[in-house]
Amino acid sequence: MRKTFILTHPKIKRPRLIEAIKHEIKKYVKRERRKTLPPGVDFWDFDCKFGPTAEEAIKIHLAETNKYIDKIDQQQLDSFYLEILAKPGHRRKKETPVE
């Protein structure tokens, strides 16, 4: 998903738009996680970028998207860019501390 979300609408109020955007993101991630995993892959991981525009986007963690959307709302910006791309993920063993 590479999309610029517009936070202005003549009939829909801003809080409802924000809520709908968060729901759309959650739905997209859920749909991507349901896809069949390629051989040798443990889970679907996601690369995320967020910013006022595509050129100004910074890398963030998927769990931080709602926090960044709330920041944009507080700044009263009219739009923001969000990029979420699925990639194969591999689990790593936890390192046990040596005592």
C-alpha positions, 0 to 999 in steps of 0.5 A: 500500500502506497497511498496519500490520505486526504484529511478533508472532505465536504461532508465527513468530519475529520475525526470520522475520516481519521477513524476510517483511515486507521480501519483501512490500514488495519484491514490491509495488514490483516489481508496481507497476513492471510496470504500464503507464506513462501517456503522457508518464511516464518511470518509476514513482516512489514516495511513502513514509511510515514510522512506529510509527503512521499519525499519527506517520509521516514521509516517507522514500525508498523505498530507506530502508525496510529501514533503518527496519524494522531500527530498529523491530526494534532498538527492539522495537516490536510494530508499524509503519505503512508507506505506499507509493504509486506516482506518475508520475515524469519524468526531468530533465536533469542540469545541467552545471557551468559552468567 
